[in-house]
Amino acid sequence: MKKLTLFIMLTMIAILVYMACSYYYIQISNRNPNDKIKLLTIAADNFMEYGFMICAISWLIVNIAAVVTKQLAWLLVPFIFTVIVTFLMSYHEEDMFLFKKTNGMWKGGFSMSYFVGVGIVIITAITILINYIILRSSFKKQIK
């Protein structure tokens, strides 16, 4: 079970790295600002969509692994995925905000990407803690 879970997690990491690199390559490309912002938006949206799906899938898989192996340390994996995805998502949003502002496409307002990111991480940490408490109490009931 451990090897299968590790394989799946490494595959998910590879997908996240590929999508982050796709954003980076668009970011450093020499395109006109309108085309570049469209491509950056698509890459950021894809990263956010698939990134959070990967976080949810990892949550399900590591819960199964934690129940089978009785090791609650597995619960750190979806938290780490969520922190990384949230950080990169916030970076993408901030980067696009600054790019728009620099290239005269800014329509006023300000970026709240890092505040949203911190909120997502806090909610995830609370949810992981609740999940940990539920699994730990379940394991204690099984022992008795």
Salt bridges, closest charged atoms under 4 A:
none
